[in-house]
Structures are given as C-alpha cells and as structure tokens.
Amino acid sequence: MAYNLLRAAGALTSAFHTKATTATLRAHLVQVPARIARSAQRDLPRNWRWQKAWTHLFDTVHRPPEPA
C-alpha cells in the first residue's frame, strides 16, 4: 500500500517524480516534511529543492473535489 501511495504522490507532483524510484520519492517528498512534523517546526526549509513539487502535491490533495 505504501508503494502505491508513493507512486500516486509522484504522479501528482511532477514529471520527474512520476518516473522516480521509491527511494527517490522518499528522499525528496517524505523525509523533510516528516522531520518537520516530528520536531513541530512550522515551515519548510527556505532553500529546499523540492518545495514547489511538495507544495503542489499538498494543494492538489487538499483542495475540494471538483463537482461531477
């Protein structure tokens, strides 16, 4: 299940992450936000290379569903 969720997250994030390996997805999209959540920080690092991709994923997942 974790593999499928990472693949879906990669597909929602960017073309690069769509084809990335599971280890790359973990390193780029999971480790930094997980570290922030664990230490109760409030913001992503300023110069984090994957901030735009992660923010796009977050916004995509948290917006209301489109009407049918």
C-alpha positions as CSV (number, residue, x, y, z in Angstrom):
1,M,0.0,0.0,0.0
2,A,2.8,2.4,0.8
3,Y,4.4,1.8,-2.6
4,N,1.1,2.6,-4.3
5,L,0.6,5.8,-2.3
6,L,4.2,6.9,-3.1
7,R,3.6,6.2,-6.8
8,A,0.4,8.2,-6.8
9,A,2.1,11.1,-4.9
10,G,4.9,11.1,-7.5
11,A,2.4,11.2,-10.4
12,L,0.7,14.2,-8.8
13,T,3.9,16.0,-8.1
14,S,5.9,16.4,-11.3
15,A,7.0,14.6,-14.5
16,F,10.4,13.8,-12.8
17,H,8.8,12.3,-9.8
18,T,6.4,10.2,-11.9
19,K,9.3,8.1,-13.1
20,A,11.4,8.3,-9.9
21,T,12.2,5.3,-7.8
22,T,10.6,4.7,-4.4
23,A,13.9,5.7,-2.6
24,T,14.0,9.0,-4.6
25,L,10.4,9.8,-3.7
26,R,11.1,9.1,0.0
27,A,14.2,11.3,-0.1
28,H,12.6,14.2,-2.0
29,L,9.0,14.2,-0.7
30,V,8.7,12.3,2.6
31,Q,11.9,12.8,4.7
32,V,11.9,16.6,5.0
33,P,8.2,17.0,5.8
34,A,8.3,14.1,8.2
35,R,11.3,15.6,10.0
36,I,9.4,18.9,10.3
37,A,6.3,17.2,11.7
38,R,8.4,15.2,14.2
39,S,10.1,18.4,15.5
40,A,7.0,20.5,15.4
41,Q,8.5,23.1,13.1
42,R,6.1,25.3,11.2
43,D,7.7,25.9,7.8
44,L,9.6,24.0,5.1
45,P,13.3,24.9,4.7
46,R,13.8,28.1,2.6
47,N,16.1,26.6,0.1
48,W,14.6,23.1,-0.1
49,R,15.0,22.0,-3.7
50,W,11.6,20.1,-3.8
51,Q,9.4,22.7,-2.1
52,K,7.5,23.6,-5.2
53,A,6.8,19.9,-6.0
54,W,5.7,19.2,-2.4
55,T,3.5,22.3,-2.2
56,H,1.8,21.3,-5.5
57,L,1.1,17.8,-4.2
58,F,-0.2,19.2,-0.9
59,D,-2.5,21.7,-2.7
60,T,-3.8,19.0,-5.1
61,V,-4.6,16.6,-2.3
62,H,-6.3,19.2,0.0
63,R,-8.4,21.1,-2.4
64,P,-12.1,20.3,-2.6
65,P,-13.2,17.8,-5.2
66,E,-14.5,19.1,-8.5
67,P,-18.3,18.8,-9.0
68,A,-19.4,15.9,-11.1
